C-alpha cells in the first residue's frame, strides 16, 4: 500500500514562532540556533521567545536538512549552497526580465 504524503502550503504573509517552525520542519531548536549562528536564518525579534520566522525560513531549513542527510554536507557547506542557490535565483529572474 502506498504511503500517503502530506505537505504544508507556505505563505510569506504568515510568520512562525520557534516552536511552530521546529514542528513544521520536524527539527530540534538546536538546528535553528546553529543556522542563525551561521547566518542562514534571520529571525525578527529580540529573543528566542519573541522570534518570528517567515516561510522562506522553512524552505531554507528543509534544503539544509536534505543537503546534510542526502549528501553529508556540513552546516557551513549548506550555508554556502543556500547562498549560491539564492544568487542563482536572482540572476535567473534578471535574465527573465531582460528577455521580456
Backbone atoms as SQL, in Angstrom:
CREATE TABLE atoms (id INTEGER PRIMARY KEY, chain TEXT, resi INTEGER, resn TEXT, atom TEXT, x REAL, y REAL, z REAL);
INSERT INTO atoms VALUES
  (1, 'A', 1, 'UNK', 'N', 0.842, -1.181, 0.000),
  (2, 'A', 1, 'UNK', 'CA', 0.000, 0.000, 0.000),
  (3, 'A', 1, 'UNK', 'C', 0.889, 1.246, 0.000),
  (4, 'A', 2, 'UNK', 'N', 0.506, 2.227, -0.809),
  (5, 'A', 2, 'UNK', 'CA', 1.294, 3.449, -0.938),
  (6, 'A', 2, 'UNK', 'C', 1.071, 4.358, 0.271),
  (7, 'A', 3, 'UNK', 'N', 2.174, 4.914, 0.778),
  (8, 'A', 3, 'UNK', 'CA', 2.098, 5.812, 1.930),
  (9, 'A', 3, 'UNK', 'C', 1.546, 7.162, 1.499),
  (10, 'A', 4, 'UNK', 'N', 0.632, 7.701, 2.294),
  (11, 'A', 4, 'UNK', 'CA', 0.025, 8.995, 1.997),
  (12, 'A', 4, 'UNK', 'C', 1.018, 10.110, 2.307),
  (13, 'A', 5, 'UNK', 'N', 1.199, 11.021, 1.348),
  (14, 'A', 5, 'UNK', 'CA', 2.099, 12.151, 1.548),
  (15, 'A', 5, 'UNK', 'C', 1.291, 13.385, 1.927),
  (16, 'A', 6, 'UNK', 'N', 1.858, 14.171, 2.828),
  (17, 'A', 6, 'UNK', 'CA', 1.221, 15.426, 3.215),
  (18, 'A', 6, 'UNK', 'C', 2.218, 16.548, 3.029),
  (19, 'A', 7, 'UNK', 'N', 1.721, 17.756, 2.933),
  (20, 'A', 7, 'UNK', 'CA', 2.588, 18.911, 2.750),
  (21, 'A', 7, 'UNK', 'C', 2.023, 20.120, 3.457),
  (22, 'A', 8, 'UNK', 'N', 2.809, 21.173, 3.449),
  (23, 'A', 8, 'UNK', 'CA', 2.410, 22.431, 4.065),
  (24, 'A', 8, 'UNK', 'C', 2.480, 23.508, 3.001),
  (25, 'A', 9, 'UNK', 'N', 1.411, 24.292, 2.883),
  (26, 'A', 9, 'UNK', 'CA', 1.405, 25.414, 1.957),
  (27, 'A', 9, 'UNK', 'C', 2.113, 26.579, 2.641),
  (28, 'A', 10, 'UNK', 'N', 3.130, 27.114, 1.970),
  (29, 'A', 10, 'UNK', 'CA', 3.916, 28.198, 2.557),
  (30, 'A', 10, 'UNK', 'C', 3.372, 29.544, 2.112),
  (31, 'A', 11, 'UNK', 'N', 3.175, 30.427, 3.062),
  (32, 'A', 11, 'UNK', 'CA', 2.664, 31.768, 2.797),
  (33, 'A', 11, 'UNK', 'C', 3.607, 32.759, 3.469),
  (34, 'A', 12, 'UNK', 'N', 4.234, 33.623, 2.665),
  (35, 'A', 12, 'UNK', 'CA', 5.184, 34.587, 3.230),
  (36, 'A', 12, 'UNK', 'C', 4.513, 35.650, 4.090),
  (37, 'A', 13, 'UNK', 'N', 3.186, 35.709, 4.075),
  (38, 'A', 13, 'UNK', 'CA', 2.478, 36.666, 4.927),
  (39, 'A', 13, 'UNK', 'C', 2.244, 36.109, 6.327),
  (40, 'A', 14, 'UNK', 'N', 2.571, 34.850, 6.519),
  (41, 'A', 14, 'UNK', 'CA', 2.392, 34.196, 7.809),
  (42, 'A', 14, 'UNK', 'C', 3.753, 34.065, 8.477),
  (43, 'A', 15, 'UNK', 'N', 3.799, 34.335, 9.772),
  (44, 'A', 15, 'UNK', 'CA', 5.060, 34.158, 10.496),
  (45, 'A', 15, 'UNK', 'C', 4.908, 33.002, 11.480),
  (46, 'A', 16, 'UNK', 'N', 6.035, 32.413, 11.808),
  (47, 'A', 16, 'UNK', 'CA', 6.071, 31.247, 12.681),
  (48, 'A', 16, 'UNK', 'C', 6.988, 31.539, 13.858),
  (49, 'A', 17, 'UNK', 'N', 6.572, 31.130, 15.055),
  (50, 'A', 17, 'UNK', 'CA', 7.488, 31.259, 16.184),
  (51, 'A', 17, 'UNK', 'C', 8.428, 30.054, 16.171),
  (52, 'A', 18, 'UNK', 'N', 9.374, 30.025, 17.078),
  (53, 'A', 18, 'UNK', 'CA', 10.396, 28.983, 17.085),
  (54, 'A', 18, 'UNK', 'C', 9.781, 27.588, 17.207),
  (55, 'A', 19, 'UNK', 'N', 8.822, 27.453, 18.099),
  (56, 'A', 19, 'UNK', 'CA', 8.191, 26.143, 18.317),
  (57, 'A', 19, 'UNK', 'C', 7.448, 25.680, 17.060),
  (58, 'A', 20, 'UNK', 'N', 6.694, 26.582, 16.438),
  (59, 'A', 20, 'UNK', 'CA', 5.959, 26.235, 15.214),
  (60, 'A', 20, 'UNK', 'C', 6.914, 25.871, 14.086),
  (61, 'A', 21, 'UNK', 'N', 7.988, 26.642, 13.960),
  (62, 'A', 21, 'UNK', 'CA', 8.978, 26.395, 12.914),
  (63, 'A', 21, 'UNK', 'C', 9.581, 25.002, 13.070),
  (64, 'A', 22, 'UNK', 'N', 9.959, 24.662, 14.282),
  (65, 'A', 22, 'UNK', 'CA', 10.547, 23.345, 14.543),
  (66, 'A', 22, 'UNK', 'C', 9.547, 22.227, 14.253),
  (67, 'A', 23, 'UNK', 'N', 8.292, 22.454, 14.598),
  (68, 'A', 23, 'UNK', 'CA', 7.258, 21.442, 14.364),
  (69, 'A', 23, 'UNK', 'C', 7.032, 21.236, 12.866),
  (70, 'A', 24, 'UNK', 'N', 6.900, 22.323, 12.119),
  (71, 'A', 24, 'UNK', 'CA', 6.663, 22.232, 10.678),
  (72, 'A', 24, 'UNK', 'C', 7.836, 21.555, 9.978),
  (73, 'A', 25, 'UNK', 'N', 9.052, 21.895, 10.390),
  (74, 'A', 25, 'UNK', 'CA', 10.262, 21.366, 9.734),
  (75, 'A', 25, 'UNK', 'C', 10.722, 20.032, 10.316),
  (76, 'A', 26, 'UNK', 'N', 10.115, 19.630, 11.426),
  (77, 'A', 26, 'UNK', 'CA', 10.481, 18.386, 12.103),
  (78, 'A', 26, 'UNK', 'C', 11.964, 18.382, 12.489),
  (79, 'A', 27, 'UNK', 'N', 12.393, 19.496, 13.098),
  (80, 'A', 27, 'UNK', 'CA', 13.777, 19.628, 13.561),
  (81, 'A', 27, 'UNK', 'C', 13.783, 20.105, 15.009),
  (82, 'A', 28, 'UNK', 'N', 14.912, 19.922, 15.659),
  (83, 'A', 28, 'UNK', 'CA', 15.083, 20.429, 17.019),
  (84, 'A', 28, 'UNK', 'C', 15.521, 21.885, 16.954),
  (85, 'A', 29, 'UNK', 'N', 15.244, 22.620, 18.022),
  (86, 'A', 29, 'UNK', 'CA', 15.599, 24.042, 18.033),
  (87, 'A', 29, 'UNK', 'C', 17.109, 24.267, 17.958),
  (88, 'A', 30, 'UNK', 'N', 17.905, 23.270, 18.348),
  (89, 'A', 30, 'UNK', 'CA', 19.368, 23.399, 18.236),
  (90, 'A', 30, 'UNK', 'C', 19.791, 23.677, 16.800),
  (91, 'A', 31, 'UNK', 'N', 19.143, 23.010, 15.842),
  (92, 'A', 31, 'UNK', 'CA', 19.480, 23.234, 14.436),
  (93, 'A', 31, 'UNK', 'C', 19.147, 24.668, 14.037),
  (94, 'A', 32, 'UNK', 'N', 18.012, 25.170, 14.488),
  (95, 'A', 32, 'UNK', 'CA', 17.618, 26.547, 14.171),
  (96, 'A', 32, 'UNK', 'C', 18.638, 27.526, 14.755),
  (97, 'A', 33, 'UNK', 'N', 19.052, 27.309, 16.010),
  (98, 'A', 33, 'UNK', 'CA', 20.070, 28.176, 16.626),
  (99, 'A', 33, 'UNK', 'C', 21.373, 28.130, 15.828),
  (100, 'A', 34, 'UNK', 'N', 21.770, 26.919, 15.421),
  (101, 'A', 34, 'UNK', 'CA', 23.002, 26.777, 14.631),
  (102, 'A', 34, 'UNK', 'C', 22.888, 27.502, 13.294),
  (103, 'A', 35, 'UNK', 'N', 21.724, 27.412, 12.659),
  (104, 'A', 35, 'UNK', 'CA', 21.527, 28.081, 11.369),
  (105, 'A', 35, 'UNK', 'C', 21.532, 29.600, 11.533),
  (106, 'A', 36, 'UNK', 'N', 21.020, 30.085, 12.637),
  (107, 'A', 36, 'UNK', 'CA', 21.070, 31.527, 12.918),
  (108, 'A', 36, 'UNK', 'C', 22.527, 31.952, 13.111),
  (109, 'A', 37, 'UNK', 'N', 23.285, 31.162, 13.866),
  (110, 'A', 37, 'UNK', 'CA', 24.704, 31.473, 14.093),
  (111, 'A', 37, 'UNK', 'C', 25.516, 31.443, 12.804),
  (112, 'A', 38, 'UNK', 'N', 25.115, 30.612, 11.847),
  (113, 'A', 38, 'UNK', 'CA', 25.793, 30.536, 10.544),
  (114, 'A', 38, 'UNK', 'C', 25.339, 31.647, 9.600),
  (115, 'A', 39, 'UNK', 'N', 24.332, 32.426, 10.021),
  (116, 'A', 39, 'UNK', 'CA', 23.813, 33.490, 9.164),
  (117, 'A', 39, 'UNK', 'C', 22.833, 32.998, 8.114),
  (118, 'A', 40, 'UNK', 'N', 22.342, 31.780, 8.283),
  (119, 'A', 40, 'UNK', 'CA', 21.414, 31.199, 7.312),
  (120, 'A', 40, 'UNK', 'C', 19.982, 31.668, 7.546),
  (121, 'A', 41, 'UNK', 'N', 19.649, 31.960, 8.784),
  (122, 'A', 41, 'UNK', 'CA', 18.315, 32.425, 9.156),
  (123, 'A', 41, 'UNK', 'C', 18.452, 33.730, 9.922),
  (124, 'A', 42, 'UNK', 'N', 17.490, 34.617, 9.706),
  (125, 'A', 42, 'UNK', 'CA', 17.472, 35.891, 10.416),
  (126, 'A', 42, 'UNK', 'C', 16.068, 36.110, 10.977),
  (127, 'A', 43, 'UNK', 'N', 15.849, 35.707, 12.223),
  (128, 'A', 43, 'UNK', 'CA', 14.520, 35.892, 12.799),
  (129, 'A', 43, 'UNK', 'C', 14.264, 37.348, 13.160),
  (130, 'A', 44, 'UNK', 'N', 12.998, 37.706, 13.178),
  (131, 'A', 44, 'UNK', 'CA', 12.597, 39.016, 13.680),
  (132, 'A', 44, 'UNK', 'C', 12.316, 38.861, 15.163),
  (133, 'A', 45, 'UNK', 'N', 12.789, 39.789, 15.961),
  (134, 'A', 45, 'UNK', 'CA', 12.573, 39.721, 17.400),
  (135, 'A', 45, 'UNK', 'C', 13.889, 39.737, 18.151),
  (136, 'A', 46, 'UNK', 'N', 13.793, 40.040, 19.444),
  (137, 'A', 46, 'UNK', 'CA', 14.985, 40.226, 20.270),
  (138, 'A', 46, 'UNK', 'C', 15.480, 38.955, 20.950),
  (139, 'A', 47, 'UNK', 'N', 14.588, 38.016, 21.210),
  (140, 'A', 47, 'UNK', 'CA', 14.977, 36.812, 21.943),
  (141, 'A', 47, 'UNK', 'C', 14.250, 35.605, 21.354),
  (142, 'A', 48, 'UNK', 'N', 14.730, 34.409, 21.651),
  (143, 'A', 48, 'UNK', 'CA', 14.065, 33.220, 21.112),
  (144, 'A', 48, 'UNK', 'C', 12.564, 33.163, 21.396),
  (145, 'A', 49, 'UNK', 'N', 12.138, 33.687, 22.535),
  (146, 'A', 49, 'UNK', 'CA', 10.706, 33.664, 22.859),
  (147, 'A', 49, 'UNK', 'C', 9.893, 34.584, 21.962),
  (148, 'A', 50, 'UNK', 'N', 10.525, 35.625, 21.422),
  (149, 'A', 50, 'UNK', 'CA', 9.790, 36.574, 20.576),
  (150, 'A', 50, 'UNK', 'C', 10.137, 36.441, 19.092),
  (151, 'A', 51, 'UNK', 'N', 11.027, 35.514, 18.747),
  (152, 'A', 51, 'UNK', 'CA', 11.425, 35.353, 17.353),
  (153, 'A', 51, 'UNK', 'C', 10.249, 34.992, 16.463),
  (154, 'A', 52, 'UNK', 'N', 10.266, 35.544, 15.268),
  (155, 'A', 52, 'UNK', 'CA', 9.295, 35.208, 14.223),
  (156, 'A', 52, 'UNK', 'C', 10.072, 34.889, 12.953),
  (157, 'A', 53, 'UNK', 'N', 9.635, 33.850, 12.263),
  (158, 'A', 53, 'UNK', 'CA', 10.289, 33.388, 11.042),
  (159, 'A', 53, 'UNK', 'C', 9.278, 33.389, 9.899),
  (160, 'A', 54, 'UNK', 'N', 9.767, 33.631, 8.690),
  (161, 'A', 54, 'UNK', 'CA', 8.909, 33.617, 7.504),
  (162, 'A', 54, 'UNK', 'C', 8.910, 32.227, 6.879),
  (163, 'A', 55, 'UNK', 'N', 8.075, 32.056, 5.869),
  (164, 'A', 55, 'UNK', 'CA', 8.024, 30.796, 5.134),
  (165, 'A', 55, 'UNK', 'C', 9.353, 30.509, 4.450),
  (166, 'A', 56, 'UNK', 'N', 10.088, 31.544, 4.107),
  (167, 'A', 56, 'UNK', 'CA', 11.406, 31.361, 3.497),
  (168, 'A', 56, 'UNK', 'C', 12.330, 30.592, 4.435),
  (169, 'A', 57, 'UNK', 'N', 12.187, 30.812, 5.731),
  (170, 'A', 57, 'UNK', 'CA', 12.996, 30.082, 6.714),
  (171, 'A', 57, 'UNK', 'C', 12.704, 28.589, 6.656),
  (172, 'A', 58, 'UNK', 'N', 11.446, 28.242, 6.449),
  (173, 'A', 58, 'UNK', 'CA', 11.068, 26.828, 6.347),
  (174, 'A', 58, 'UNK', 'C', 11.776, 26.190, 5.159),
  (175, 'A', 59, 'UNK', 'N', 11.732, 26.875, 4.035),
  (176, 'A', 59, 'UNK', 'CA', 12.378, 26.343, 2.832),
  (177, 'A', 59, 'UNK', 'C', 13.882, 26.171, 3.057),
  (178, 'A', 60, 'UNK', 'N', 14.518, 27.150, 3.688),
  (179, 'A', 60, 'UNK', 'CA', 15.960, 27.073, 3.942),
  (180, 'A', 60, 'UNK', 'C', 16.300, 25.898, 4.852),
  (181, 'A', 61, 'UNK', 'N', 15.507, 25.702, 5.892),
  (182, 'A', 61, 'UNK', 'CA', 15.758, 24.586, 6.807),
  (183, 'A', 61, 'UNK', 'C', 15.603, 23.261, 6.070),
  (184, 'A', 62, 'UNK', 'N', 14.542, 23.144, 5.277),
  (185, 'A', 62, 'UNK', 'CA', 14.310, 21.899, 4.548),
  (186, 'A', 62, 'UNK', 'C', 15.452, 21.594, 3.583),
  (187, 'A', 63, 'UNK', 'N', 15.929, 22.600, 2.876),
  (188, 'A', 63, 'UNK', 'CA', 17.040, 22.400, 1.940),
  (189, 'A', 63, 'UNK', 'C', 18.307, 22.017, 2.706),
  (190, 'A', 64, 'UNK', 'N', 18.587, 22.708, 3.792),
  (191, 'A', 64, 'UNK', 'CA', 19.790, 22.413, 4.583),
  (192, 'A', 64, 'UNK', 'C', 19.754, 20.988, 5.131),
  (193, 'A', 65, 'UNK', 'N', 18.605, 20.570, 5.621),
  (194, 'A', 65, 'UNK', 'CA', 18.466, 19.212, 6.155),
  (195, 'A', 65, 'UNK', 'C', 18.692, 18.182, 5.052),
  (196, 'A', 66, 'UNK', 'N', 18.122, 18.426, 3.878),
  (197, 'A', 66, 'UNK', 'CA', 18.320, 17.485, 2.758),
  (198, 'A', 66, 'UNK', 'C', 19.777, 17.427, 2.335),
  (199, 'A', 67, 'UNK', 'N', 20.445, 18.569, 2.285),
  (200, 'A', 67, 'UNK', 'CA', 21.864, 18.580, 1.929),
  (201, 'A', 67, 'UNK', 'C', 22.684, 17.779, 2.940),
  (202, 'A', 68, 'UNK', 'N', 22.341, 17.925, 4.207),
  (203, 'A', 68, 'UNK', 'CA', 23.065, 17.205, 5.252),
  (204, 'A', 68, 'UNK', 'C', 22.784, 15.703, 5.188),
  (205, 'A', 69, 'UNK', 'N', 21.507, 15.344, 5.071),
  (206, 'A', 69, 'UNK', 'CA', 21.135, 13.933, 5.103),
  (207, 'A', 69, 'UNK', 'C', 21.502, 13.201, 3.815),
  (208, 'A', 70, 'UNK', 'N', 21.237, 13.817, 2.674),
  (209, 'A', 70, 'UNK', 'CA', 21.436, 13.138, 1.390),
  (210, 'A', 70, 'UNK', 'C', 22.881, 13.177, 0.908),
  (211, 'A', 71, 'UNK', 'N', 23.565, 14.289, 1.163),
  (212, 'A', 71, 'UNK', 'CA', 24.910, 14.463, 0.615),
  (213, 'A', 71, 'UNK', 'C', 26.009, 14.544, 1.670),
  (214, 'A', 72, 'UNK', 'N', 25.621, 14.564, 2.943),
  (215, 'A', 72, 'UNK', 'CA', 26.613, 14.646, 4.004),
  (216, 'A', 72, 'UNK', 'C', 27.287, 16.002, 4.110),
  (217, 'A', 73, 'UNK', 'N', 26.616, 17.050, 3.638),
  (218, 'A', 73, 'UNK', 'CA', 27.170, 18.406, 3.677),
  (219, 'A', 73, 'UNK', 'C', 27.055, 18.944, 5.103),
  (220, 'A', 74, 'UNK', 'N', 28.127, 19.560, 5.600),
  (221, 'A', 74, 'UNK', 'CA', 28.054, 20.154, 6.937),
  (222, 'A', 74, 'UNK', 'C', 27.302, 21.494, 6.861),
  (223, 'A', 75, 'UNK', 'N', 27.013, 22.068, 8.009),
  (224, 'A', 75, 'UNK', 'CA', 26.198, 23.284, 8.044),
  (225, 'A', 75, 'UNK', 'C', 26.840, 24.466, 7.319),
  (226, 'A', 76, 'UNK', 'N', 28.142, 24.737, 7.492),
  (227, 'A', 76, 'UNK', 'CA', 28.744, 25.824, 6.708),
  (228, 'A', 76, 'UNK', 'C', 28.651, 25.569, 5.201),
  (229, 'A', 77, 'UNK', 'N', 28.790, 24.317, 4.795),
  (230, 'A', 77, 'UNK', 'CA', 28.649, 23.977, 3.379),
  (231, 'A', 77, 'UNK', 'C', 27.228, 24.195, 2.895),
  (232, 'A', 78, 'UNK', 'N', 26.259, 23.849, 3.733),
  (233, 'A', 78, 'UNK', 'CA', 24.858, 24.074, 3.392),
  (234, 'A', 78, 'UNK', 'C', 24.572, 25.572, 3.294),
  (235, 'A', 79, 'UNK', 'N', 25.189, 26.366, 4.178),
  (236, 'A', 79, 'UNK', 'CA', 25.011, 27.825, 4.125),
  (237, 'A', 79, 'UNK', 'C', 25.525, 28.373, 2.802),
  (238, 'A', 80, 'UNK', 'N', 26.686, 27.909, 2.379),
  (239, 'A', 80, 'UNK', 'CA', 27.248, 28.336, 1.099),
  (240, 'A', 80, 'UNK', 'C', 26.338, 27.918, -0.051),
  (241, 'A', 81, 'UNK', 'N', 25.859, 26.687, -0.016),
  (242, 'A', 81, 'UNK', 'CA', 24.967, 26.201, -1.072),
  (243, 'A', 81, 'UNK', 'C', 23.691, 27.039, -1.138),
  (244, 'A', 82, 'UNK', 'N', 23.117, 27.369, 0.010),
  (245, 'A', 82, 'UNK', 'CA', 21.908, 28.199, 0.034),
  (246, 'A', 82, 'UNK', 'C', 22.178, 29.582, -0.540),
  (247, 'A', 83, 'UNK', 'N', 23.315, 30.173, -0.183),
  (248, 'A', 83, 'UNK', 'CA', 23.682, 31.487, -0.732),
  (249, 'A', 83, 'UNK', 'C', 23.796, 31.427, -2.247),
  (250, 'A', 84, 'UNK', 'N', 24.452, 30.392, -2.750),
  (251, 'A', 84, 'UNK', 'CA', 24.618, 30.246, -4.197),
  (252, 'A', 84, 'UNK', 'C', 23.281, 30.004, -4.894),
  (253, 'A', 85, 'UNK', 'N', 22.400, 29.241, -4.265),
  (254, 'A', 85, 'UNK', 'CA', 21.077, 28.992, -4.842),
  (255, 'A', 85, 'UNK', 'C', 20.255, 30.278, -4.905),
  (256, 'A', 86, 'UNK', 'N', 20.343, 31.101, -3.863),
  (257, 'A', 86, 'UNK', 'CA', 19.634, 32.382, -3.856),
  (258, 'A', 86, 'UNK', 'C', 20.173, 33.303, -4.940),
  (259, 'A', 87, 'UNK', 'N', 21.498, 33.344, -5.078),
  (260, 'A', 87, 'UNK', 'CA', 22.123, 34.178, -6.109),
  (261, 'A', 87, 'UNK', 'C', 21.704, 33.716, -7.505),
  (262, 'A', 88, 'UNK', 'N', 21.656, 32.418, -7.702),
  (263, 'A', 88, 'UNK', 'CA', 21.227, 31.861, -8.983),
  (264, 'A', 88, 'UNK', 'C', 19.781, 32.242, -9.290),
  (265, 'A', 89, 'UNK', 'N', 18.936, 32.194, -8.271),
  (266, 'A', 89, 'UNK', 'CA', 17.533, 32.586, -8.431),
  (267, 'A', 89, 'UNK', 'C', 17.420, 34.053, -8.850),
  (268, 'A', 90, 'UNK', 'N', 18.206, 34.911, -8.221),
  (269, 'A', 90, 'UNK', 'CA', 18.204, 36.342, -8.548),
  (270, 'A', 90, 'UNK', 'C', 18.669, 36.564, -9.982),
  (271, 'A', 91, 'UNK', 'N', 19.743, 35.899, -10.363),
  (272, 'A', 91, 'UNK', 'CA', 20.270, 36.050, -11.726),
  (273, 'A', 91, 'UNK', 'C', 19.280, 35.542, -12.768),
  (274, 'A', 92, 'UNK', 'N', 18.627, 34.435, -12.482),
  (275, 'A', 92, 'UNK', 'CA', 17.618, 33.909, -13.412),
  (276, 'A', 92, 'UNK', 'C', 16.456, 34.883, -13.561),
  (277, 'A', 93, 'UNK', 'N', 16.057, 35.514, -12.461),
  (278, 'A', 93, 'UNK', 'CA', 14.971, 36.495, -12.523),
  (279, 'A', 93, 'UNK', 'C', 15.385, 37.699, -13.359),
  (280, 'A', 94, 'UNK', 'N', 16.631, 38.139, -13.212),
  (281, 'A', 94, 'UNK', 'CA', 17.125, 39.270, -14.010),
  (282, 'A', 94, 'UNK', 'C', 17.156, 38.922, -15.483),
  (283, 'A', 95, 'UNK', 'N', 17.640, 37.738, -15.805),
  (284, 'A', 95, 'UNK', 'CA', 17.697, 37.310, -17.206),
  (285, 'A', 95, 'UNK', 'C', 16.294, 37.191, -17.783),
  (286, 'A', 96, 'UNK', 'N', 15.385, 36.647, -17.002),
  (287, 'A', 96, 'UNK', 'CA', 13.997, 36.522, -17.443),
  (288, 'A', 96, 'UNK', 'C', 13.363, 37.875, -17.689),
  (289, 'A', 97, 'UNK', 'N', 13.675, 38.859, -16.850),
  (290, 'A', 97, 'UNK', 'CA', 13.146, 40.211, -17.012),
  (291, 'A', 97, 'UNK', 'C', 13.713, 40.913, -18.222),
  (292, 'A', 98, 'UNK', 'N', 14.961, 40.630, -18.557),
  (293, 'A', 98, 'UNK', 'CA', 15.601, 41.258, -19.715),
  (294, 'A', 98, 'UNK', 'C', 15.057, 40.710, -21.024),
  (295, 'A', 99, 'UNK', 'N', 14.594, 39.483, -21.023),
  (296, 'A', 99, 'UNK', 'CA', 14.084, 38.857, -22.243),
  (297, 'A', 99, 'UNK', 'C', 12.714, 39.388, -22.634),
  (298, 'A', 100, 'UNK', 'N', 11.994, 39.928, -21.685),
  (299, 'A', 100, 'UNK', 'CA', 10.629, 40.400, -21.967),
  (300, 'A', 100, 'UNK', 'C', 10.607, 41.736, -22.631);
